[in-house]
Amino acid sequence: MKKKAEILVVDDDPDITDSLKIILESHDFTVRTASNGKEAIEALEDQIPDLMILDIMMATDTEGFDLAYDLKENPKFKNLPIIMLTSFLEKVREEGPGNFAYILGEQWPAHWLFEKPLDTNRLLDKIDDILNESP
Amino acid sequence: MKAPRDFLSEEGIQLGRNSVREEVECIQWLISIRWWAPILITAIAGMGVLAGFDEGLAKLFLVVAYVMGYNTLFYRWSRRLEAEPVATQHRLHHFVIWQAAVDCSALLLLTYFTGGTISPVCFLFVLPMIPVSTILSARSTYGFTAFVLAGITLLTIVEQLGWLPHQSPIFRQKEIFSPPNLQQLLFSLLVLYLLLTTATFLATTRSKVKKDKTKALEDLFESVTKLNRKFWRLFSMIQNIGSAQNLEQLLDVVSSEAAVVMNVKGISIKLLSEDAKYLRYAAAYGLPEDFVREKAVEVKKSPLNKRIIEGESFVTGNVTTTEMFQFGEVLAEAQIKSVLFLPLRLEGKVIGILGAYCLLPDRFTDEDVDFFRLVAELVAIALENARAYEAVEKLVKERSWYMLRVAHNLRAPLAGMLSILDVVRGEYLGSLNAEQQEYLRRLDRRSRTMLMMVNELMTLAKSREAQPTDQTRSVEPELVAQRIRRTFQERAGEKNISFNVTVPEDLPAIRGDLEMVEQILENLVSNAIKYTLPDGKVEVKFSPAATMIRMEVSDTGIGIPKSDRSRLFSEFFRAENARAIEKNGTGLGLAIVKEFVDKLGGRILVESEERMGTIFVVDLPVAKNQKGSQHDRAGNP
């Protein structure tokens, strides 16, 4: 690897961002964090990371999604790989046809979706996969 | 529930038929009696000949032949009448008149042969009057009498003028009825007139009384039929009310049904607000839209509504201008003439107003008002029922929502906690000694147990939300069996427990949803393995049981104490001996199982012997459409 890959972690729960930062940094990633959509945009404008880990439910139930869709529509960020997190995978899955209709369609803006609490090893594997995929 | 047969009206048709049948029987009786006439005449003529009458009697056989001839025709005709399903009254009357007329002609012939107007046979003319008077109206009977008398008079005149020779039986060369002189003739004609008129009078007065009674009976019958129809409608209204799903739907059903029951153009239901200050139009049927648009009425400003709420009923047969002010111009435009308002009363308390509107003036009689009061009572009860039901439903929903919310809110901090634990246990913050690791492992374990409980709570909360199960889907038992084998083979192997799932061939599919059936078995099998000691046995057996599929989950585990069995399926309950083995159970598993079994329309039983083992027997209904199962298999790889 030429240089350390950079990951932006966006979650309103500092326990999650802090622990992910520690874990990811010890696996040789550069990590920045943001605690809401607005901060995330600022961080992205500052510098585009190699990957973003994004929580779905923050201030609103769909804040993470809204951000992801905005980014997909923005030519500047549309190639940014995203891993989404949710505490309520079931909610996402079951309410899919309703509130989260657009999640399940082809327009799905993320590369992957993990349920919290996270399985650290699977997260790391997935990050490697995605980074190796996109040059 | 099936609607009762509209039995009275059906009986009514029967009764109508009966009166026709009675007349047919009467006609047949006449015909059969008539057979005696030729026999009698023959006998009399025969005796006359034996007694020494010289001639004149032979002609009587002409009458005999005539009567026999036409009676045969009548007989055939009456048989045809009988075969007709519903002979009309009209045709029967014609038949009676014809018979009477032909009888009269035979009598005229007989009279002529036996000496004309002075013949004693003349008195027989009374006979045809009997059937005529019972069946025809008084006027027709008098008409008939006039016709008969005209016939006799004509015969007398014809004879007197010499156009027909005088006929009389001859006894020892002497006519017994020699041609009468004018006085004799007039006298006998007069007697005959008097006799027939009196007979007609007597016959018609009696039958008039009878006919009046019949008419009264028919009227009574009609009103009973009407009443029956009303009650039948009332009954079907109750049925329809029962099928309404919610208050909104119920109001619609009630108003349209009430319009049919009351046979009126429009119905309105106004409900009183809780503070009794406003009346809100909750439903309207058959009324102009503008009428209902003004949704709320302030009770204080409407003296009419106020009176009704105080318990009075209000009827008007001709809506006046002042009253019109109360109802609005729209009602006048709709040409409503009669209006009826009744309080909707429940246990003495008025909860609203039921209104009925009709285009006809003076439509509502006292009787109607009484009947409508009955309808109003029914409506009130139905409304209260629906309200109570909705309140309960709302409570259940709120409870589910609350449970879901709590579960969700519990998950987020748990996720954070476990994430931090990951960092510490992963020694990202520095290495830990064995004892520290051990304590953190225990912390992690308890946290994950909590997470599991929260997950199960969420499942339960979700299943409580009223979502009807999809009755059209079906589940292939073999597919469930495969999944269960895959899920538990390893875990059973680790504990050295023999684990078997058996499905007989050609077992029909189970009705319902794969996830649910799988969840039921997963919970039961997971418990069975958990509470069975190493070297034990856990078995899942599928079998057909009438219209159900039976799934038996048996183990050789610790069993369930008798005292605990009744509470087995309630939330958060765990048997005493189960706690001893597995500290971390949630007590939600069996509650979920029970919930799902109920949802799928099945039943669950448990047999257990402490220290010997437990058998859970779950019966689930067979899928209706067997072909659907293939589909399900494809849809759930």
Contacts between the chains, C-beta under 8 A, distances in Angstrom:
chain1	res1	chain2	res2	distance
A	13	B	412	6.7
A	13	B	415	7.5
A	13	B	416	5.1
A	15	B	416	3.3
A	15	B	417	7.1
A	15	B	419	5.8
A	15	B	420	5.4
A	16	B	415	7.0
A	16	B	416	5.7
A	16	B	419	5.2
A	18	B	420	7.6
A	18	B	423	7.9
A	19	B	419	4.3
A	19	B	420	5.1
A	19	B	422	6.2
A	19	B	423	4.2
A	20	B	419	7.1
A	22	B	423	5.0
A	22	B	428	4.8
A	22	B	429	6.9
A	23	B	422	6.9
A	23	B	423	6.0
A	23	B	426	6.6
A	23	B	428	5.8
A	26	B	428	5.1
A	87	B	408	7.2
A	87	B	411	4.6
A	87	B	412	5.1
A	87	B	415	5.2
A	88	B	408	6.1
A	88	B	411	6.9
A	90	B	458	6.8
A	91	B	408	7.4
A	94	B	462	7.3
A	116	B	411	7.6
A	116	B	412	7.9
A	116	B	415	3.7
A	116	B	419	7.5
A	117	B	414	6.9
A	117	B	415	4.4
A	117	B	418	3.8
A	117	B	419	6.0
A	117	B	422	7.8
A	117	B	451	6.9
A	118	B	415	7.7
A	118	B	419	6.4
A	118	B	422	7.5
A	120	B	422	5.3
A	120	B	426	6.8
